[in-house]
Amino acid sequence: SFSTHAMSKAEIGAVHAAIRQTCHHLREAGFDGVMLHGSHAAMIEQFVSPYFNERTDEYGGSFENRMRFLIEFLHAAREG
């Protein structure tokens, strides 16, 4: 059965590592850019939305905290 859970910090780190590697591979393949999907229940929206994000750590609560995942995601993509 399908169940959801709040991502652990290790899982968040793994997602950022994966986007970093993916962007690196895309750059090596000659792509000029990538498009990040952050709406329609995508992972980014789950963090940014005060409706979905019920976290109480540094990834939840205030607008700045909810934006943290996206900002780290963007940094990882640029590092790739």
Sequence and secondary structure as in RCSB ss.txt:
>XXXX:A:sequence
SFSTHAMSKAEIGAVHAAIRQTCHHLREAGFDGVMLHGSHAAMIEQFVSPYFNERTDEYGGSFENRMRFLIEFLH
AAREG
>XXXX:A:secstr
        HHHHHHHHHHHHHHHHHHHHTT         TT HHHHHH TTT    STTSSSHHHHHHHHHHHHH
HHHH 
